[in-house]
Amino acid sequence: MNTKYRFPTLVIHAGEEKESPYGAVTTPIFQTSTFAFKNTEEVKEFQMGDASKYLYTRYGNPTLKVVEEKMATLEGGEAALVVSSGMAAVSTIALTLVSGGEEIISTEPVYGGTYRLFKDAFPRLGIKVHLVQADNIDHAKSLLNGNTRLLFCETPTNPNLKIADIRKFVSIAKERKIPVVVDNTFATPYNQNPLSLGADFVIHSGTKYLGGHSDLVAGVIIGPKNLIVKARETMKLFGGCIDPFGSFLLQRGLKTLAIRVERHNQNGLKVAEFLSGHSQVNRVFYPGLSTHPQHTLAESQMRGFGGMVCFEVKGGLESATKVIDSLKIFINATSLGGVESLASLPVLTSHFGFEETDLERADVTPGMIRLSCGIEDGDDLVEDLKQGLDRL
Ligand SMILES: *Cc1c(COP(=O)(O)O)cnc(C)c1O
């Protein structure tokens, strides 16, 4: 695929096989666990690295390959690996780059699953994870040492849309040749390309914007070819492979990524602007607002600001509950990035059971509502929020 084409063309055509069986226009679902060889010579060819041959679906499958090539193109990377979930992407890349006795530095806040992996599971394997505030580059620098093997960065963050300066994290890591992994789930490759800012790997929860229809669970890792080969070895052994049907749904969703995210961006901004002007709203978190404390930084590394909006109502959890329970279009559900708008209360979902001090550090309060603005009509979304807030 000619990578000179623009993004909306690439999402549709990149990675697609030019010669599908029977001339199929769409990607066939190779729903098979194993592949037949014509003779032993072919087995040898596969083992020697012939990429046109397949052995077993945990190792690779033509339906998966289409997503991998598409995502590598969209993020501007050499190669990609599709896995069973966003968490499989995080654990697979970390376990590829880091061993027991070594260390990771990660920005915080990070996605709840990533936080638990870093704080509970990795220490049991002898991997130490240091957390630093997304905007505290000096703290990250002070923690770098001879055992650091990975700098992990999530931006924008969940739930309150803080921005980590990717270029700055890259610059301190490059001095010591430490790879930088960026979780680009919230931004999508339509709005942000961390590799072009110097990062080594991008990971995604494909469950969110990439799939875009709240009907699949998947993850993707994009990076240099030689290390994606290593990540595939990790995935083969730890078993976090995706099935062909899930992968088919992901590549189908990806084809509309450009027009979906364009609308998510419009709706996110419209909703954030409305909320900023409402008397019952204390604070609004949206990197596209000029009042966001890191708006200039966001503009320097993002082309659009997405559909995730977080806001705090006056009156704490009681008011937030009243508002969320009265919404007619926004569905009260966790997750994000689908065509349908969702709303959730961080203190009862992503940050449930957190200690008071941890909530304070993450700046998550009981009156906060997190919105994933879908691709419905933006005025309908605003009117829905208005009728909810007007009850306070
Ligand atoms: C959802 C999410 C993950 C985990 O993805 P799953 O597909 O649920 O495993 C990781 N990072 C971010 C930013 C997410 O939103």
The ligand as a MOL file (V3000), in Angstrom:
LIG
                    3D

  0  0  0     0  0            999 V3000
M  V30 BEGIN CTAB
M  V30 COUNTS 15 15 0 0 0
M  V30 BEGIN ATOM
M  V30 1 C -9.4360 -0.2660 28.1520 0
M  V30 2 C -8.0460 0.1830 28.2350 0
M  V30 3 C -6.9830 -0.7480 28.3790 0
M  V30 4 C -7.2380 -2.2300 28.4980 0
M  V30 5 O -7.8520 -2.7440 27.3620 0
M  V30 6 P -8.7600 -4.0820 27.3380 0
M  V30 7 O -9.0430 -4.2490 25.9030 0
M  V30 8 O -9.9570 -3.8130 28.1970 0
M  V30 9 O -7.9070 -5.1760 27.9140 0
M  V30 10 C -5.6980 -0.2490 28.3990 0
M  V30 11 N -5.4540 1.0750 28.3260 0
M  V30 12 C -6.4420 1.9910 28.2050 0
M  V30 13 C -6.0910 3.4350 28.1120 0
M  V30 14 C -7.7590 1.5780 28.1590 0
M  V30 15 O -8.7460 2.4830 28.0490 0
M  V30 END ATOM
M  V30 BEGIN BOND
M  V30 1 1 1 2
M  V30 2 1 2 3
M  V30 3 2 2 14
M  V30 4 1 3 4
M  V30 5 2 3 10
M  V30 6 1 4 5
M  V30 7 1 5 6
M  V30 8 2 6 7
M  V30 9 1 6 8
M  V30 10 1 6 9
M  V30 11 1 10 11
M  V30 12 2 11 12
M  V30 13 1 12 13
M  V30 14 1 12 14
M  V30 15 1 14 15
M  V30 END BOND
M  V30 END CTAB
M  END
